[in-house]
């Protein structure tokens, strides 16, 4: 069963950003499944690498749209992106050094919090400002 299910409550109203979020949901669900089953712990590092690259591209696209549309909270939002990527990078390095269930559990915890806090709260603040 999926950890997180895409619903309309996650829609930010910009198709490219919503598509990014759907892809990120899918990758997080793959990480969670590998973590829970314990059958493919080594795959988590590869999935996390793809997720980090997708997140970077998504954040760049989001920040470009925020600048283009004059979003007033751009600085704080971009700083949150930087912190998320930094935390993911630290966990990725730790996982690469020692792939084990405790670290993959931390990864799942961080990613779930990201979706709950960042998308549902922070991203929703730019909804009235952004368009493609």
Secondary structure, 3 states (H helix, E strand, C coil): CCCCCCCHHHCCCCHHHHHHHHHHHHHHHHHHHHHHHCCCHHHHHHHHHHHHHHHHHHHHHHHHHHHHCCCCCHHHHHHHHHHHHHHHHHHHHHHHHCCCHHHHHHHHHHHHHHHHHHHHHHHHHHCCCCCC
